[in-house]
Amino acid sequence: MAEIVNLKREKKRRARADAAQLAAENRVRFGRTKGEKLVDAQARERDEVRHAQGKLELPPLLKE
């Protein structure tokens, strides 16, 4: 004889399994290592410094 299955529970179980599968795929696709994040942070900081070096200062008379 077939096992009796609660359809609500089965639907929720399948939804959780699908969500777990999608999460695993996203971790592979979008996940970055700590080293990659560190390299990006250093590059962003270097770019900010270069940008700040190019700014012109106003003469004292125009500052107010």
NORZI-V921980 format. One record per residue. N is the residue number from 1. BURIAL is 1 if it has 16 or more other C-alpha atoms within 10 Angstrom, else 0. Layout:
BEGIN
n=N burial=BURIAL
n=N burial=BURIAL
END
This chain:
BEGIN
n=1 burial=0
n=2 burial=0
n=3 burial=0
n=4 burial=0
n=5 burial=0
n=6 burial=0
n=7 burial=0
n=8 burial=0
n=9 burial=0
n=10 burial=0
n=11 burial=0
n=12 burial=0
n=13 burial=0
n=14 burial=0
n=15 burial=0
n=16 burial=0
n=17 burial=0
n=18 burial=0
n=19 burial=0
n=20 burial=0
n=21 burial=0
n=22 burial=0
n=23 burial=0
n=24 burial=0
n=25 burial=0
n=26 burial=0
n=27 burial=0
n=28 burial=0
n=29 burial=0
n=30 burial=0
n=31 burial=0
n=32 burial=0
n=33 burial=0
n=34 burial=0
n=35 burial=0
n=36 burial=0
n=37 burial=0
n=38 burial=0
n=39 burial=0
n=40 burial=0
n=41 burial=0
n=42 burial=0
n=43 burial=0
n=44 burial=0
n=45 burial=0
n=46 burial=0
n=47 burial=0
n=48 burial=0
n=49 burial=0
n=50 burial=0
n=51 burial=0
n=52 burial=0
n=53 burial=0
n=54 burial=0
n=55 burial=0
n=56 burial=0
n=57 burial=0
n=58 burial=0
n=59 burial=0
n=60 burial=0
n=61 burial=0
n=62 burial=0
n=63 burial=0
n=64 burial=0
END
